[in-house]
Structures are given as structure tokens and as C-alpha cells.
Amino acid sequence: MKLITVAGPPSSGKTSVILKLVECMNMPKCSIGVVKFDCLTSFDNLRYAEAGIPVETGFSGKICPDHYFVSNIEDAVQWGVKSGFDMLITESAGLCNRCSPYISGILSICVIDNLSGVNTPRKIGPMLRFADIVAVTKSDIVSQAEREVFAFNIKEMNSSAKVVFVNGITGQGTLLLSKYLKQTRDIQTLRDVKLKFTTPSAVCSYCTGETKIGDSYQLGMMKKMEFEKYGDE
């Protein structure tokens, strides 16, 4: 079974790209499964179900989405293997732009929205820098100059990534994307395989339910800002 990891900021068009990609690959829909990782709620499972694509959805809730992903990805792979899928696609939203649910040796795709601003590629972090492919959506409604600047900024952050412009409505660009997917290797397990980048590190009082503000309530791994003082002493 082939495993593909897809990540990107919320509302960047990940689900639309995956649906058009599955359609373009001309494989039996029951041979491709999707695992959707989200935080609180999602309706994308309905879109996959309508398309006849088997889907499982998991919500991290109060847990860091990256930690939740790592804790459940092996179980997701085993679900795909036992279901007899030829390909399993995971979809997760990088809510803090620090997330990077990419695995060494597994094809990783970052989906970003050309409407989010030309400097967005510089803000995303490891979710873009460690992607094998960057799929750019909604580029059909910006100028050619904006597309070129956006692509340039992507290459500045990740020079080795392949940049593919994809239309999640028409499916334009998914044919090229599908060729990369078919070249990926088969796996049976992810046991002992490493992530490409570390997950966010924070175990503090707020992680475990604290709601009060103040130094006396801030325990564990904390990071404080340094403020410069202005005006008269």
C-alpha cells in the first residue's frame, strides 16, 4: 500500500485537491482510503463519502494536532492495509504553521492558497520546508505576477520541492500530481520510521487544562517575550 501525507493551512483546498486527484488517477475508489485528522469538527468526511471514498476521521480536541497525528498514524496505516487499499491518503491542517506531519521516505504534499498573500510561504515553516511537493491552489484568480512571486517565495523556503499549480474545482494540475503519487513506494508499517521534523514541544499547565492568567499558574515548558521599555523612567 502506498501512503501519501497531505497537509496545509485550513481552507487551503486540501480536500478538493484530494478528491480531484483520486478522480484523475482513474483507480477504483474503493482501492483508495482517506484518513482525515482535524481538531474540533469536520464535514469533509461527507464529501469523501459522497464520492465513494472510504474515510475515517479523528479529532485531536485539546491535544496538539501533530502529537495526535503521530500517535495514530500507525493505526491508520494498519486500517488501510487490512482494508486492502492500494493507497492511503492522510489529510491534516497545520493550524499553527509549526505543524509538520511528514514522515521520512513517505511522499509529503503541502497545499497552500495563492490568495493567502505572497509572503505566506515564508510564514508556514516546516510544513512547507519539508514537503516533497507544494500544491498551490486558487492561483487562477490572481495575476501572473502574484503567481510568480508566490512560486519564488516557495522556492526560497524549499528549493527542492516540486511546485504544482492545482485547481480544486476543475482538476487542472492533478494529472501531473498523480504521476508523482504513482511513483511512491509501498509500505506495510511505519514502525521505527522517523518523522522529517520534530513535533511542537510544549508540556505546560495550559496544556493540561489551566485557564488562569499569571506567572504563578505558568508551569512546565513556557516561553516568555522580552519587552523593551519606552518613554520616561
GROMACS elastic network, one bead per residue, 0.5 to 0.9 nm:
[ bonds ]
;  ai    aj funct       b0    kb
    1    77     6  0.87184   500
    1    80     6  0.76603   500
    1    81     6  0.66167   500
    1    84     6  0.80021   500
    1    85     6  0.63132   500
    1    87     6  0.52205   500
    1    88     6  0.70978   500
    1   185     6  0.80869   500
    1   187     6  0.55039   500
    1   188     6  0.66099   500
    2    85     6  0.84653   500
    2    86     6  0.62207   500
    2    88     6  0.61562   500
    2    89     6  0.83789   500
    2   106     6  0.85286   500
    2   181     6  0.83126   500
    2   182     6  0.83334   500
    2   184     6  0.65189   500
    2   185     6  0.60779   500
    2   187     6  0.61081   500
    2   188     6  0.86789   500
    3    77     6  0.78363   500
    3    86     6  0.88481   500
    3    87     6  0.58592   500
    3    89     6  0.59333   500
    3    90     6  0.77937   500
    3   106     6  0.65028   500
    3   107     6  0.72472   500
    3   181     6  0.89461   500
    3   184     6  0.79670   500
    3   185     6  0.81620   500
    3   186     6  0.73412   500
    3   187     6  0.72505   500
    4    87     6  0.76430   500
    4    88     6  0.63104   500
    4    90     6  0.63271   500
    4    91     6  0.87993   500
    4   106     6  0.64333   500
    4   107     6  0.53117   500
    4   108     6  0.61996   500
    4   109     6  0.76739   500
    4   181     6  0.74642   500
    4   184     6  0.83854   500
    5    88     6  0.85849   500
    5    89     6  0.58958   500
    5    91     6  0.63967   500
    5    92     6  0.81504   500
    5   101     6  0.73818   500
    5   102     6  0.65440   500
    5   103     6  0.80870   500
    5   106     6  0.72768   500
    5   107     6  0.63354   500
    5   109     6  0.61698   500
    5   110     6  0.85308   500
    6    14     6  0.72879   500
    6    18     6  0.85004   500
    6    89     6  0.70974   500
    6    90     6  0.58656   500
    6    92     6  0.64854   500
    6    93     6  0.85984   500
    6   101     6  0.83468   500
    6   102     6  0.84539   500
    6   107     6  0.86273   500
    6   108     6  0.60021   500
    6   110     6  0.59194   500
    6   111     6  0.72095   500
    7    14     6  0.72529   500
    7    90     6  0.81468   500
    7    91     6  0.57653   500
    7    93     6  0.55412   500
    7    94     6  0.64260   500
    7    99     6  0.87987   500
    7   100     6  0.77715   500
    7   101     6  0.72075   500
    7   102     6  0.85030   500
    7   108     6  0.78404   500
    7   109     6  0.63227   500
    7   110     6  0.50117   500
    7   111     6  0.61844   500
    7   112     6  0.87918   500
    7   127     6  0.71945   500
    7   128     6  0.88897   500
    7   131     6  0.89970   500
    8    11     6  0.84559   500
    8    12     6  0.65839   500
    8    13     6  0.84747   500
    8    14     6  0.69877   500
    8    91     6  0.85212   500
    8    92     6  0.69494   500
    8    93     6  0.51988   500
    8    94     6  0.53271   500
    8    95     6  0.82233   500
    8    97     6  0.82573   500
    8    99     6  0.89867   500
    8   109     6  0.82951   500
    8   110     6  0.52726   500
    8   112     6  0.58709   500
    8   113     6  0.88128   500
    8   124     6  0.87474   500
    8   127     6  0.71523   500
    8   128     6  0.81744   500
    9    12     6  0.57444   500
    9    13     6  0.88003   500
    9    14     6  0.86743   500
    9    92     6  0.86384   500
    9    93     6  0.53428   500
    9    95     6  0.60330   500
    9    96     6  0.82752   500
    9    97     6  0.71163   500
    9   110     6  0.87550   500
    9   111     6  0.74758   500
    9   112     6  0.66197   500
    9   113     6  0.82027   500
    9   124     6  0.82952   500
   10    13     6  0.79081   500
   10    14     6  0.83351   500
   10    92     6  0.88094   500
   10    93     6  0.55278   500
   10    94     6  0.70181   500
   10    95     6  0.67109   500
   11    14     6  0.74052   500
   11    15     6  0.88837   500
   11    93     6  0.86308   500
   11   112     6  0.89176   500
   11   113     6  0.81044   500
   12    15     6  0.87232   500
   12   111     6  0.63634   500
   12   112     6  0.53342   500
   12   114     6  0.86167   500
   12   115     6  0.89971   500
   12   116     6  0.85249   500
   12   136     6  0.86523   500
   12   137     6  0.69780   500
   12   138     6  0.84618   500
   13    16     6  0.53356   500
   13    17     6  0.61569   500
   13    18     6  0.86925   500
   13   111     6  0.70515   500
   13   112     6  0.76311   500
   13   113     6  0.72967   500
   13   137     6  0.66733   500
   13   138     6  0.83572   500
   13   167     6  0.89647   500
   13   168     6  0.65915   500
   14    17     6  0.51926   500
   14    18     6  0.62049   500
   14    19     6  0.86768   500
   14    91     6  0.72957   500
   14    92     6  0.85348   500
   14    93     6  0.85447   500
   14   110     6  0.85940   500
   14   111     6  0.59980   500
   14   112     6  0.82874   500
   14   137     6  0.88122   500
   14   168     6  0.82619   500
   15    18     6  0.50967   500
   15    19     6  0.61300   500
   15    20     6  0.86261   500
   15    44     6  0.68962   500
   15    47     6  0.83353   500
   15    48     6  0.83832   500
   15    91     6  0.76623   500
   15   168     6  0.83747   500
   16    19     6  0.51789   500
   16    20     6  0.62247   500
   16    21     6  0.84157   500
   16   167     6  0.85761   500
   16   169     6  0.70590   500
   16   171     6  0.86594   500
   17    20     6  0.52549   500
   17    21     6  0.59152   500
   17    22     6  0.86123   500
   17   111     6  0.83684   500
   17   135     6  0.85751   500
   17   137     6  0.83217   500
   17   166     6  0.72509   500
   17   167     6  0.73617   500
   17   169     6  0.82077   500
   17   171     6  0.73656   500
   17   174     6  0.75306   500
   18    22     6  0.61040   500
   18    23     6  0.85251   500
   18    89     6  0.82368   500
   18    91     6  0.86760   500
   18   168     6  0.83458   500
   18   174     6  0.88502   500
   19    22     6  0.52742   500
   19    23     6  0.62844   500
   19    24     6  0.86484   500
   19    47     6  0.84566   500
   19    48     6  0.73146   500
   19    51     6  0.77646   500
   19    53     6  0.88396   500
   19   168     6  0.82035   500
   19   171     6  0.88732   500
   20    23     6  0.50045   500
   20    24     6  0.60419   500
   20    25     6  0.86479   500
   20   167     6  0.87694   500
   20   168     6  0.65685   500
   20   169     6  0.78323   500
   20   170     6  0.79286   500
   20   171     6  0.53187   500
   20   172     6  0.87207   500
   20   174     6  0.67572   500
   21    24     6  0.50301   500
   21    25     6  0.61953   500
   21   168     6  0.89440   500
   21   171     6  0.73561   500
   21   173     6  0.89823   500
   21   174     6  0.53483   500
   21   175     6  0.74359   500
   21   177     6  0.74494   500
   21   178     6  0.63736   500
   22    25     6  0.52691   500
   22    26     6  0.69833   500
   22    27     6  0.72553   500
   22    28     6  0.89531   500
   22    29     6  0.73736   500
   22    32     6  0.77102   500
   22    53     6  0.88530   500
   22   174     6  0.88841   500
   22   178     6  0.82187   500
   23    26     6  0.57999   500
   23    27     6  0.76338   500
   23    29     6  0.81463   500
   23   171     6  0.87271   500
   24    27     6  0.82430   500
   24   171     6  0.77818   500
   24   174     6  0.65690   500
   24   175     6  0.61687   500
   24   178     6  0.71641   500
   25    28     6  0.89475   500
   25   174     6  0.85284   500
   25   175     6  0.74492   500
   25   178     6  0.60209   500
   25   179     6  0.84032   500
   25   182     6  0.86786   500
   26    29     6  0.83308   500
   27    30     6  0.84272   500
   27    31     6  0.69760   500
   27    32     6  0.78033   500
   28    31     6  0.53916   500
   28    32     6  0.73528   500
   29    32     6  0.55615   500
   29    33     6  0.79790   500
   29    51     6  0.80112   500
   29    52     6  0.62292   500
   29    53     6  0.54801   500
   29    54     6  0.79711   500
   30    33     6  0.70899   500
   30    52     6  0.70743   500
   30    53     6  0.59926   500
   30    54     6  0.65238   500
   30    84     6  0.89529   500
   30    85     6  0.72504   500
   31    53     6  0.83293   500
   31    54     6  0.86057   500
   31    83     6  0.86323   500
   31    84     6  0.70561   500
   31    86     6  0.52982   500
   31    87     6  0.66520   500
   31    88     6  0.86108   500
   32    53     6  0.66763   500
   32    54     6  0.71899   500
   32    80     6  0.85693   500
   32    84     6  0.89571   500
   32    85     6  0.54100   500
   32    86     6  0.60265   500
   32    88     6  0.57375   500
   32    89     6  0.75601   500
   33    53     6  0.61113   500
   33    55     6  0.58193   500
   33    56     6  0.82753   500
   33    80     6  0.67425   500
   33    83     6  0.85864   500
   33    85     6  0.63905   500
   33    86     6  0.83677   500
   33    87     6  0.64996   500
   33    89     6  0.62888   500
   33    90     6  0.85474   500
   34    45     6  0.89248   500
   34    48     6  0.80597   500
   34    53     6  0.72581   500
   34    54     6  0.63476   500
   34    56     6  0.65308   500
   34    57     6  0.84944   500
   34    80     6  0.86565   500
   34    87     6  0.86478   500
   34    88     6  0.57059   500
   34    90     6  0.56499   500
   34    91     6  0.73726   500
   35    54     6  0.86328   500
   35    55     6  0.56265   500
   35    57     6  0.57827   500
   35    58     6  0.77237   500
   35    76     6  0.69898   500
   35    88     6  0.75602   500
   35    89     6  0.63664   500
   35    91     6  0.62878   500
   35    92     6  0.86606   500
   36    42     6  0.86505   500
   36    44     6  0.80119   500
   36    45     6  0.75167   500
   36    55     6  0.72633   500
   36    56     6  0.62114   500
   36    58     6  0.63235   500
   36    59     6  0.85716   500
   36    89     6  0.85014   500
   36    90     6  0.59079   500
   36    92     6  0.62321   500
   37    56     6  0.86591   500
   37    57     6  0.59886   500
   37    58     6  0.50768   500
   37    59     6  0.61139   500
   37    60     6  0.75133   500
   37    65     6  0.77336   500
   37    68     6  0.83772   500
   37    69     6  0.69976   500
   37    90     6  0.73733   500
   37    91     6  0.59781   500
   37    93     6  0.73608   500
   38    41     6  0.67165   500
   38    42     6  0.69042   500
   38    57     6  0.75507   500
   38    58     6  0.62370   500
   38    60     6  0.63256   500
   38    61     6  0.82856   500
   38    65     6  0.71955   500
   38    91     6  0.83866   500
   38    92     6  0.61399   500
   38    93     6  0.65575   500
   39    42     6  0.83253   500
   39    58     6  0.79585   500
   39    61     6  0.51352   500
   39    62     6  0.78340   500
   39    63     6  0.82826   500
   39    64     6  0.85417   500
   39    65     6  0.66690   500
   39    93     6  0.85246   500
   39    95     6  0.88976   500
   40    59     6  0.57609   500
   40    60     6  0.70105   500
   40    61     6  0.55394   500
   40    62     6  0.86860   500
   41    59     6  0.69525   500
   41    61     6  0.89642   500
   42    45     6  0.70618   500
   42    46     6  0.88270   500
   42    57     6  0.81988   500
   42    59     6  0.86046   500
   43    46     6  0.56267   500
   43    47     6  0.72577   500
   44    47     6  0.50997   500
   44    48     6  0.64527   500
   44    49     6  0.86212   500
   44    57     6  0.89364   500
   45    48     6  0.51088   500
   45    49     6  0.60464   500
   45    50     6  0.85399   500
   45    54     6  0.88932   500
   45    55     6  0.63308   500
   45    56     6  0.74088   500
   45    57     6  0.69314   500
   46    50     6  0.60572   500
   46    51     6  0.85896   500
   46    55     6  0.89910   500
   47    50     6  0.51328   500
   47    51     6  0.63585   500
   47    52     6  0.88069   500
   47    53     6  0.87679   500
   48    51     6  0.50853   500
   48    52     6  0.63651   500
   48    53     6  0.51911   500
   48    54     6  0.70784   500
   48    55     6  0.66155   500
   49    53     6  0.54963   500
   49    54     6  0.65310   500
   49    55     6  0.69917   500
   50    53     6  0.75508   500
   51    54     6  0.89461   500
   56    76     6  0.85492   500
   58    68     6  0.87973   500
   58    69     6  0.89376   500
   58    72     6  0.88413   500
   59    63     6  0.89498   500
   59    65     6  0.83033   500
   59    68     6  0.83149   500
   60    63     6  0.52109   500
   60    64     6  0.67460   500
   60    65     6  0.56298   500
   60    66     6  0.88694   500
   60    67     6  0.86120   500
   60    68     6  0.57452   500
   60    69     6  0.81888   500
   61    64     6  0.79905   500
   61    65     6  0.81704   500
   62    65     6  0.86008   500
   62   207     6  0.76228   500
   62   208     6  0.85825   500
   62   209     6  0.86737   500
   63    66     6  0.84798   500
   63    67     6  0.70749   500
   63    68     6  0.64343   500
   63   207     6  0.77814   500
   64    67     6  0.53197   500
   64    68     6  0.61668   500
   64    69     6  0.86334   500
   64   199     6  0.88794   500
   64   200     6  0.78848   500
   64   202     6  0.89705   500
   64   207     6  0.87565   500
   65    69     6  0.60426   500
   65    70     6  0.87038   500
   65    92     6  0.82442   500
   65    93     6  0.82786   500
   65    94     6  0.79974   500
   65    95     6  0.81786   500
   65    99     6  0.77494   500
   65   101     6  0.89394   500
   66    69     6  0.50249   500
   66    70     6  0.63012   500
   66    71     6  0.85837   500
   66    92     6  0.89366   500
   66    94     6  0.84221   500
   66    99     6  0.60277   500
   66   100     6  0.70538   500
   66   101     6  0.61830   500
   66   199     6  0.59226   500
   66   200     6  0.73058   500
   67    70     6  0.52315   500
   67    71     6  0.61020   500
   67    72     6  0.86869   500
   67   199     6  0.66421   500
   67   200     6  0.80202   500
   68    71     6  0.51215   500
   68    72     6  0.62909   500
   68    73     6  0.84858   500
   69    72     6  0.53510   500
   69    73     6  0.57380   500
   69    92     6  0.82577   500
   69   101     6  0.69535   500
   70    73     6  0.54620   500
   70    74     6  0.77538   500
   70   101     6  0.75704   500
   70   195     6  0.85416   500
   70   199     6  0.87543   500
   71    74     6  0.74993   500
   71    75     6  0.82998   500
   72    75     6  0.53385   500
   72    76     6  0.62500   500
   72    77     6  0.88278   500
   73    77     6  0.62081   500
   73    78     6  0.86747   500
   73    90     6  0.86228   500
   73   190     6  0.80528   500
   74    77     6  0.50167   500
   74    78     6  0.62701   500
   74    79     6  0.86017   500
   74   189     6  0.67150   500
   74   190     6  0.58637   500
   74   191     6  0.70616   500
   75    78     6  0.50868   500
   75    79     6  0.61666   500
   75    80     6  0.86725   500
   76    79     6  0.50185   500
   76    80     6  0.63202   500
   76    81     6  0.87344   500
   76    88     6  0.86323   500
   76    90     6  0.86048   500
   77    80     6  0.50422   500
   77    81     6  0.62041   500
   77    82     6  0.86276   500
   77    88     6  0.74603   500
   77   187     6  0.87464   500
   77   188     6  0.74239   500
   77   189     6  0.65321   500
   77   190     6  0.75840   500
   78    82     6  0.60164   500
   78    83     6  0.83264   500
   78   188     6  0.75501   500
   78   189     6  0.70230   500
   79    82     6  0.52850   500
   79    83     6  0.60093   500
   79    84     6  0.86713   500
   79    85     6  0.89824   500
   80    83     6  0.50598   500
   80    84     6  0.63201   500
   80    85     6  0.55251   500
   80    86     6  0.82676   500
   80    87     6  0.77489   500
   80    88     6  0.62083   500
   81    84     6  0.52133   500
   81    85     6  0.61445   500
   81    86     6  0.82425   500
   81    88     6  0.87510   500
   81   187     6  0.89698   500
   81   188     6  0.67681   500
   81   189     6  0.86775   500
   82    85     6  0.78301   500
   84    87     6  0.89031   500
   85    88     6  0.66631   500
   86   186     6  0.86561   500
   87   186     6  0.86265   500
   92   101     6  0.77186   500
   93    96     6  0.89001   500
   93    97     6  0.89456   500
   93    99     6  0.82728   500
   94    97     6  0.52837   500
   94    98     6  0.70260   500
   94    99     6  0.51209   500
   94   100     6  0.72521   500
   94   101     6  0.84636   500
   94   124     6  0.85279   500
   94   127     6  0.72555   500
   95    98     6  0.78397   500
   95    99     6  0.71876   500
   96    99     6  0.63769   500
   96   124     6  0.82627   500
   97   100     6  0.81259   500
   97   123     6  0.71516   500
   97   125     6  0.60227   500
   97   126     6  0.77560   500
   97   127     6  0.67529   500
   97   128     6  0.88466   500
   98   124     6  0.67958   500
   98   125     6  0.57982   500
   98   126     6  0.63221   500
   98   127     6  0.67543   500
   98   199     6  0.81438   500
   98   200     6  0.69508   500
   99   124     6  0.86485   500
   99   125     6  0.79727   500
   99   126     6  0.68884   500
   99   127     6  0.58246   500
   99   198     6  0.88821   500
   99   199     6  0.67742   500
   99   200     6  0.70685   500
  100   103     6  0.88657   500
  100   125     6  0.83303   500
  100   126     6  0.56253   500
  100   128     6  0.80057   500
  100   130     6  0.76711   500
  100   131     6  0.86750   500
  100   195     6  0.85621   500
  100   196     6  0.78567   500
  100   197     6  0.65824   500
  100   198     6  0.77898   500
  100   199     6  0.70344   500
  100   200     6  0.89889   500
  101   108     6  0.84676   500
  101   127     6  0.73407   500
  101   195     6  0.74115   500
  101   196     6  0.80797   500
  101   197     6  0.80921   500
  101   199     6  0.80565   500
  102   106     6  0.72896   500
  102   107     6  0.80034   500
  102   108     6  0.59209   500
  102   109     6  0.86677   500
  102   127     6  0.78104   500
  102   130     6  0.74043   500
  102   131     6  0.74198   500
  102   195     6  0.58879   500
  102   196     6  0.56355   500
  102   197     6  0.73191   500
  103   106     6  0.54302   500
  103   107     6  0.78772   500
  103   108     6  0.76110   500
  103   190     6  0.87987   500
  103   193     6  0.73521   500
  103   194     6  0.60643   500
  103   196     6  0.52167   500
  103   197     6  0.81488   500
  104   107     6  0.82864   500
  104   193     6  0.68527   500
  104   194     6  0.57678   500
  104   195     6  0.56143   500
  104   196     6  0.52271   500
  104   197     6  0.89652   500
  105   108     6  0.89202   500
  105   184     6  0.88833   500
  105   185     6  0.83929   500
  105   193     6  0.84931   500
  105   194     6  0.88815   500
  105   196     6  0.87714   500
  106   184     6  0.75617   500
  106   185     6  0.79325   500
  107   131     6  0.79398   500
  107   132     6  0.63113   500
  107   133     6  0.80318   500
  107   180     6  0.86010   500
  107   181     6  0.75171   500
  107   184     6  0.67447   500
  107   185     6  0.88646   500
  108   130     6  0.78816   500
  108   131     6  0.51032   500
  108   132     6  0.52632   500
  108   133     6  0.64658   500
  108   134     6  0.86484   500
  109   127     6  0.89360   500
  109   128     6  0.84492   500
  109   131     6  0.55548   500
  109   132     6  0.60384   500
  109   134     6  0.57133   500
  109   135     6  0.68710   500
  110   127     6  0.66742   500
  110   128     6  0.59248   500
  110   130     6  0.88540   500
  110   131     6  0.58864   500
  110   132     6  0.79674   500
  110   133     6  0.63266   500
  110   135     6  0.60519   500
  110   136     6  0.83870   500
  111   128     6  0.85933   500
  111   133     6  0.85218   500
  111   134     6  0.58939   500
  111   136     6  0.59164   500
  111   137     6  0.71076   500
  112   115     6  0.88609   500
  112   116     6  0.80116   500
  112   120     6  0.84363   500
  112   121     6  0.80953   500
  112   128     6  0.87625   500
  112   134     6  0.73285   500
  112   135     6  0.64061   500
  112   136     6  0.51893   500
  112   137     6  0.62072   500
  112   138     6  0.88861   500
  113   116     6  0.55217   500
  113   117     6  0.82030   500
  113   120     6  0.86402   500
  113   135     6  0.85966   500
  113   136     6  0.58217   500
  113   138     6  0.59891   500
  113   139     6  0.75860   500
  114   117     6  0.65212   500
  114   118     6  0.72103   500
  114   120     6  0.84952   500
  114   136     6  0.62174   500
  114   137     6  0.59001   500
  114   138     6  0.55923   500
  114   139     6  0.52591   500
  114   140     6  0.87861   500
  114   141     6  0.86376   500
  114   142     6  0.74653   500
  114   146     6  0.80846   500
  114   147     6  0.71628   500
  114   150     6  0.69931   500
  115   118     6  0.79036   500
  115   137     6  0.82844   500
  115   138     6  0.65217   500
  115   139     6  0.72632   500
  115   141     6  0.80875   500
  115   142     6  0.72293   500
  116   119     6  0.82814   500
  116   120     6  0.63459   500
  117   120     6  0.54643   500
  117   121     6  0.85803   500
  117   146     6  0.87447   500
  117   150     6  0.79962   500
  118   121     6  0.73014   500
  118   122     6  0.87405   500
  118   146     6  0.67406   500
  118   147     6  0.82313   500
  118   149     6  0.64692   500
  118   151     6  0.87252   500
  118   153     6  0.74794   500
  119   122     6  0.55255   500
  119   123     6  0.69150   500
  119   149     6  0.87420   500
  119   150     6  0.72394   500
  119   153     6  0.69937   500
  120   123     6  0.51414   500
  120   124     6  0.64743   500
  120   150     6  0.81035   500
  120   153     6  0.83210   500
  120   154     6  0.87738   500
  121   124     6  0.56554   500
  121   125     6  0.77822   500
  121   128     6  0.71538   500
  121   129     6  0.88901   500
  121   150     6  0.73593   500
  121   151     6  0.86608   500
  121   153     6  0.59575   500
  121   154     6  0.53761   500
  121   155     6  0.88788   500
  121   156     6  0.86528   500
  121   157     6  0.70325   500
  122   125     6  0.69228   500
  122   128     6  0.88211   500
  122   153     6  0.67516   500
  122   154     6  0.74462   500
  122   156     6  0.82219   500
  122   157     6  0.65226   500
  124   127     6  0.63153   500
  124   128     6  0.61751   500
  124   129     6  0.82033   500
  125   128     6  0.58291   500
  125   129     6  0.60706   500
  125   130     6  0.85864   500
  125   157     6  0.82840   500
  126   130     6  0.54875   500
  126   131     6  0.79036   500
  126   196     6  0.89870   500
  126   197     6  0.71982   500
  127   130     6  0.60489   500
  127   131     6  0.64807   500
  128   131     6  0.52807   500
  128   132     6  0.86639   500
  128   133     6  0.87063   500
  128   134     6  0.71811   500
  128   154     6  0.79292   500
  128   157     6  0.75201   500
  128   158     6  0.70308   500
  128   161     6  0.87973   500
  129   132     6  0.86417   500
  129   154     6  0.84713   500
  129   157     6  0.57915   500
  129   159     6  0.85142   500
  129   161     6  0.81793   500
  130   158     6  0.72482   500
  130   161     6  0.81803   500
  130   196     6  0.69836   500
  130   197     6  0.77747   500
  131   134     6  0.65736   500
  131   158     6  0.78544   500
  131   160     6  0.88105   500
  131   161     6  0.64198   500
  131   162     6  0.87910   500
  132   158     6  0.88865   500
  132   160     6  0.73544   500
  132   162     6  0.64858   500
  132   163     6  0.89737   500
  133   160     6  0.87507   500
  133   161     6  0.51111   500
  133   163     6  0.59597   500
  133   164     6  0.73006   500
  133   177     6  0.85166   500
  133   180     6  0.88568   500
  134   154     6  0.80333   500
  134   161     6  0.64801   500
  134   162     6  0.61403   500
  134   164     6  0.62326   500
  134   165     6  0.83731   500
  135   162     6  0.83646   500
  135   163     6  0.60407   500
  135   165     6  0.57043   500
  135   166     6  0.61377   500
  135   173     6  0.88851   500
  135   177     6  0.83609   500
  136   139     6  0.68083   500
  136   150     6  0.89830   500
  136   151     6  0.85055   500
  136   163     6  0.72505   500
  136   164     6  0.61368   500
  136   166     6  0.57942   500
  136   167     6  0.82286   500
  137   140     6  0.80033   500
  137   164     6  0.88390   500
  137   165     6  0.61520   500
  137   166     6  0.52212   500
  137   167     6  0.57359   500
  137   168     6  0.68238   500
  138   141     6  0.60885   500
  138   142     6  0.76261   500
  138   165     6  0.83956   500
  138   166     6  0.75983   500
  138   167     6  0.63533   500
  138   168     6  0.77676   500
  139   142     6  0.55018   500
  139   143     6  0.79500   500
  139   144     6  0.85691   500
  139   146     6  0.84521   500
  139   147     6  0.63841   500
  139   165     6  0.69970   500
  139   166     6  0.78631   500
  139   167     6  0.76908   500
  140   143     6  0.78793   500
  140   144     6  0.88494   500
  140   147     6  0.88049   500
  140   165     6  0.89322   500
  140   167     6  0.75205   500
  142   145     6  0.82168   500
  142   146     6  0.62437   500
  142   147     6  0.68368   500
  143   146     6  0.52124   500
  143   147     6  0.63831   500
  143   148     6  0.87624   500
  144   147     6  0.50676   500
  144   148     6  0.62332   500
  144   149     6  0.86871   500
  145   148     6  0.51585   500
  145   149     6  0.61953   500
  145   150     6  0.85002   500
  146   149     6  0.51648   500
  146   150     6  0.59628   500
  146   151     6  0.85099   500
  147   150     6  0.50973   500
  147   151     6  0.61231   500
  147   152     6  0.85300   500
  148   151     6  0.51243   500
  148   152     6  0.60468   500
  148   153     6  0.86185   500
  149   153     6  0.61816   500
  149   154     6  0.86299   500
  150   153     6  0.52192   500
  150   154     6  0.63378   500
  150   155     6  0.88367   500
  151   154     6  0.50270   500
  151   155     6  0.63382   500
  151   156     6  0.86544   500
  151   163     6  0.72477   500
  152   155     6  0.51651   500
  152   156     6  0.61991   500
  152   157     6  0.88431   500
  153   157     6  0.64456   500
  153   158     6  0.86147   500
  154   157     6  0.52987   500
  154   158     6  0.60025   500
  154   159     6  0.75450   500
  154   161     6  0.84048   500
  154   163     6  0.79631   500
  155   160     6  0.75028   500
  155   161     6  0.73021   500
  155   162     6  0.88353   500
  155   163     6  0.82602   500
  156   159     6  0.60217   500
  158   161     6  0.57274   500
  158   162     6  0.89926   500
  159   162     6  0.83754   500
  164   173     6  0.66930   500
  164   174     6  0.84816   500
  164   176     6  0.77921   500
  164   177     6  0.71799   500
  165   172     6  0.79973   500
  165   173     6  0.59208   500
  165   174     6  0.86014   500
  166   169     6  0.89485   500
  166   170     6  0.87334   500
  166   171     6  0.67140   500
  166   172     6  0.56259   500
  166   174     6  0.62179   500
  166   177     6  0.85254   500
  167   170     6  0.56375   500
  167   171     6  0.51363   500
  167   172     6  0.50921   500
  167   173     6  0.65600   500
  167   174     6  0.78899   500
  168   171     6  0.53335   500
  168   172     6  0.75090   500
  168   173     6  0.88986   500
  168   174     6  0.85944   500
  169   172     6  0.80940   500
  170   173     6  0.89738   500
  171   174     6  0.56743   500
  171   175     6  0.81178   500
  172   175     6  0.73532   500
  173   176     6  0.57626   500
  173   177     6  0.65663   500
  173   178     6  0.89025   500
  174   178     6  0.59086   500
  174   179     6  0.86619   500
  175   178     6  0.51541   500
  175   179     6  0.66054   500
  176   179     6  0.53712   500
  176   180     6  0.70218   500
  177   180     6  0.54776   500
  177   181     6  0.66737   500
  178   181     6  0.50197   500
  178   182     6  0.63533   500
  178   183     6  0.88882   500
  179   182     6  0.53380   500
  179   183     6  0.66660   500
  180   183     6  0.53735   500
  180   184     6  0.70190   500
  181   184     6  0.56139   500
  182   185     6  0.83495   500
  187   190     6  0.75959   500
  189   192     6  0.88714   500
  189   193     6  0.86414   500
  190   193     6  0.52927   500
  190   194     6  0.83112   500
  191   194     6  0.86288   500
  194   197     6  0.84832   500
  195   198     6  0.67700   500
  195   199     6  0.85257   500
  198   201     6  0.81378   500
  201   221     6  0.79935   500
  202   207     6  0.75185   500
  202   220     6  0.79001   500
  202   221     6  0.56017   500
  202   222     6  0.74239   500
  203   206     6  0.81321   500
  203   207     6  0.60213   500
  203   208     6  0.78864   500
  203   219     6  0.86821   500
  203   220     6  0.58898   500
  203   221     6  0.56233   500
  203   222     6  0.83320   500
  204   207     6  0.52270   500
  204   208     6  0.68030   500
  204   210     6  0.88396   500
  204   218     6  0.71070   500
  204   219     6  0.54810   500
  204   221     6  0.52527   500
  204   222     6  0.67428   500
  205   208     6  0.52990   500
  205   209     6  0.65757   500
  205   210     6  0.54268   500
  205   211     6  0.85802   500
  205   217     6  0.70367   500
  205   218     6  0.59267   500
  205   219     6  0.51969   500
  205   220     6  0.63009   500
  205   221     6  0.85464   500
  206   209     6  0.52165   500
  206   211     6  0.65106   500
  206   212     6  0.86549   500
  206   217     6  0.85536   500
  206   218     6  0.74641   500
  206   219     6  0.82258   500
  207   210     6  0.72556   500
  210   213     6  0.86458   500
  210   217     6  0.74358   500
  210   218     6  0.85084   500
  211   217     6  0.85324   500
  212   217     6  0.65507   500
  212   218     6  0.88023   500
  213   216     6  0.83093   500
  213   217     6  0.66072   500
  213   218     6  0.78557   500
  214   217     6  0.56115   500
  214   218     6  0.67184   500
  215   218     6  0.51614   500
  215   219     6  0.81871   500
  216   219     6  0.76593   500
  218   221     6  0.85887   500
  218   222     6  0.71851   500
  219   222     6  0.71345   500
  229   232     6  0.89582   500
  229   233     6  0.86800   500
  230   233     6  0.82443   500
